[in-house]
Amino acid sequence: MCLAIPALVTALHDGAMASVSVGGIAKRVSVALLEQVAVGDYVLLHVGYALHRVSEEEARRTLAMMAEAGLLQAEVADMGGAAESAGEAP
């Protein structure tokens, strides 16, 4: 299952790309669909695209609900296929 998942923007790159982190996994994604994005922002991530900026509170609440429903681990595992090294999860 592919759900939109909140992720923390950890770096910005040329070509409307960014590195994001969630659940200890880092991934390079497109931010071309967003007008503005900065390091430290939380975005909703779906199939490699940042779709929408969200507040830190909303991101943490959504991640907690996904974990409680048993969905977070599977989504993070799906992200791991094309992962970069990451720091702490949001």
C-alpha positions as protocol buffer text, in pm:
chain_id: "A"
residue {
  index: 1
  type: MET
  ca { x: 0 y: 0 z: 0 }
}
residue {
  index: 2
  type: CYS
  ca { x: 131 y: 347 z: -83 }
}
residue {
  index: 3
  type: LEU
  ca { x: 9 y: 623 z: 143 }
}
residue {
  index: 4
  type: ALA
  ca { x: 123 y: 983 z: 163 }
}
residue {
  index: 5
  type: ILE
  ca { x: 356 y: 999 z: 461 }
}
residue {
  index: 6
  type: PRO
  ca { x: 498 y: 1303 z: 642 }
}
residue {
  index: 7
  type: ALA
  ca { x: 872 y: 1346 z: 599 }
}
residue {
  index: 8
  type: LEU
  ca { x: 1126 y: 1602 z: 719 }
}
residue {
  index: 9
  type: VAL
  ca { x: 1320 y: 1793 z: 453 }
}
residue {
  index: 10
  type: THR
  ca { x: 1689 y: 1760 z: 543 }
}
residue {
  index: 11
  type: ALA
  ca { x: 1858 y: 1906 z: 234 }
}
residue {
  index: 12
  type: LEU
  ca { x: 1773 y: 2084 z: -90 }
}
residue {
  index: 13
  type: HIS
  ca { x: 1938 y: 1992 z: -422 }
}
residue {
  index: 14
  type: ASP
  ca { x: 1945 y: 2130 z: -775 }
}
residue {
  index: 15
  type: GLY
  ca { x: 1672 y: 2027 z: -1015 }
}
residue {
  index: 16
  type: ALA
  ca { x: 1382 y: 2068 z: -767 }
}
residue {
  index: 17
  type: MET
  ca { x: 1504 y: 1774 z: -559 }
}
residue {
  index: 18
  type: ALA
  ca { x: 1539 y: 1736 z: -182 }
}
residue {
  index: 19
  type: SER
  ca { x: 1650 y: 1481 z: 72 }
}
residue {
  index: 20
  type: VAL
  ca { x: 1385 y: 1383 z: 325 }
}
residue {
  index: 21
  type: SER
  ca { x: 1391 y: 1166 z: 634 }
}
residue {
  index: 22
  type: VAL
  ca { x: 1126 y: 950 z: 796 }
}
residue {
  index: 23
  type: GLY
  ca { x: 1164 y: 657 z: 1031 }
}
residue {
  index: 24
  type: GLY
  ca { x: 1544 y: 667 z: 1008 }
}
residue {
  index: 25
  type: ILE
  ca { x: 1536 y: 636 z: 629 }
}
residue {
  index: 26
  type: ALA
  ca { x: 1652 y: 916 z: 400 }
}
residue {
  index: 27
  type: LYS
  ca { x: 1538 y: 944 z: 43 }
}
residue {
  index: 28
  type: ARG
  ca { x: 1588 y: 1188 z: -243 }
}
residue {
  index: 29
  type: VAL
  ca { x: 1252 y: 1314 z: -374 }
}
residue {
  index: 30
  type: SER
  ca { x: 1108 y: 1571 z: -612 }
}
residue {
  index: 31
  type: VAL
  ca { x: 979 y: 1899 z: -466 }
}
residue {
  index: 32
  type: ALA
  ca { x: 877 y: 2034 z: -808 }
}
residue {
  index: 33
  type: LEU
  ca { x: 509 y: 2035 z: -710 }
}
residue {
  index: 34
  type: LEU
  ca { x: 568 y: 2278 z: -422 }
}
residue {
  index: 35
  type: GLU
  ca { x: 609 y: 2655 z: -460 }
}
residue {
  index: 36
  type: GLN
  ca { x: 834 y: 2687 z: -155 }
}
residue {
  index: 37
  type: VAL
  ca { x: 1017 y: 2434 z: 55 }
}
residue {
  index: 38
  type: ALA
  ca { x: 1301 y: 2477 z: 302 }
}
residue {
  index: 39
  type: VAL
  ca { x: 1522 y: 2255 z: 513 }
}
residue {
  index: 40
  type: GLY
  ca { x: 1327 y: 2180 z: 830 }
}
residue {
  index: 41
  type: ASP
  ca { x: 987 y: 2177 z: 658 }
}
residue {
  index: 42
  type: TYR
  ca { x: 763 y: 1873 z: 678 }
}
residue {
  index: 43
  type: VAL
  ca { x: 605 y: 1754 z: 354 }
}
residue {
  index: 44
  type: LEU
  ca { x: 358 y: 1485 z: 259 }
}
residue {
  index: 45
  type: LEU
  ca { x: 551 y: 1237 z: 49 }
}
residue {
  index: 46
  type: HIS
  ca { x: 389 y: 1005 z: -206 }
}
residue {
  index: 47
  type: VAL
  ca { x: 574 y: 787 z: -460 }
}
residue {
  index: 48
  type: GLY
  ca { x: 880 y: 1010 z: -465 }
}
residue {
  index: 49
  type: TYR
  ca { x: 701 y: 1346 z: -478 }
}
residue {
  index: 50
  type: ALA
  ca { x: 647 y: 1601 z: -204 }
}
residue {
  index: 51
  type: LEU
  ca { x: 281 y: 1695 z: -248 }
}
residue {
  index: 52
  type: HIS
  ca { x: 209 y: 1944 z: 30 }
}
residue {
  index: 53
  type: ARG
  ca { x: 379 y: 2119 z: 321 }
}
residue {
  index: 54
  type: VAL
  ca { x: 243 y: 2035 z: 668 }
}
residue {
  index: 55
  type: SER
  ca { x: 315 y: 2165 z: 1015 }
}
residue {
  index: 56
  type: GLU
  ca { x: 546 y: 1975 z: 1247 }
}
residue {
  index: 57
  type: GLU
  ca { x: 250 y: 1910 z: 1477 }
}
residue {
  index: 58
  type: GLU
  ca { x: 40 y: 1765 z: 1195 }
}
residue {
  index: 59
  type: ALA
  ca { x: 334 y: 1553 z: 1076 }
}
residue {
  index: 60
  type: ARG
  ca { x: 396 y: 1408 z: 1422 }
}
residue {
  index: 61
  type: ARG
  ca { x: 26 y: 1344 z: 1480 }
}
residue {
  index: 62
  type: THR
  ca { x: -11 y: 1169 z: 1143 }
}
residue {
  index: 63
  type: LEU
  ca { x: 302 y: 957 z: 1200 }
}
residue {
  index: 64
  type: ALA
  ca { x: 172 y: 856 z: 1544 }
}
residue {
  index: 65
  type: MET
  ca { x: -167 y: 756 z: 1401 }
}
residue {
  index: 66
  type: MET
  ca { x: 0 y: 559 z: 1121 }
}
residue {
  index: 67
  type: ALA
  ca { x: 218 y: 379 z: 1375 }
}
residue {
  index: 68
  type: GLU
  ca { x: -82 y: 302 z: 1596 }
}
residue {
  index: 69
  type: ALA
  ca { x: -270 y: 160 z: 1296 }
}
residue {
  index: 70
  type: GLY
  ca { x: 31 y: -55 z: 1202 }
}
residue {
  index: 71
  type: LEU
  ca { x: 90 y: 129 z: 874 }
}
residue {
  index: 72
  type: LEU
  ca { x: 407 y: 325 z: 945 }
}
residue {
  index: 73
  type: GLN
  ca { x: 651 y: 36 z: 952 }
}
residue {
  index: 74
  type: ALA
  ca { x: 537 y: -93 z: 610 }
}
residue {
  index: 75
  type: GLU
  ca { x: 556 y: 252 z: 452 }
}
residue {
  index: 76
  type: VAL
  ca { x: 905 y: 314 z: 591 }
}
residue {
  index: 77
  type: ALA
  ca { x: 1014 y: -32 z: 471 }
}
residue {
  index: 78
  type: ASP
  ca { x: 885 y: 52 z: 122 }
}
residue {
  index: 79
  type: MET
  ca { x: 1095 y: 370 z: 125 }
}
residue {
  index: 80
  type: GLY
  ca { x: 1407 y: 175 z: 220 }
}
residue {
  index: 81
  type: GLY
  ca { x: 1463 y: 39 z: -130 }
}
residue {
  index: 82
  type: ALA
  ca { x: 1617 y: 364 z: -255 }
}
residue {
  index: 83
  type: ALA
  ca { x: 1741 y: 503 z: 74 }
}
residue {
  index: 84
  type: GLU
  ca { x: 2030 y: 729 z: 159 }
}
residue {
  index: 85
  type: SER
  ca { x: 2198 y: 723 z: 499 }
}
residue {
  index: 86
  type: ALA
  ca { x: 1984 y: 912 z: 749 }
}
residue {
  index: 87
  type: GLY
  ca { x: 1990 y: 1062 z: 1092 }
}
residue {
  index: 88
  type: GLU
  ca { x: 1707 y: 1049 z: 1342 }
}
residue {
  index: 89
  type: ALA
  ca { x: 1345 y: 1014 z: 1235 }
}
residue {
  index: 90
  type: PRO
  ca { x: 1107 y: 1306 z: 1276 }
}
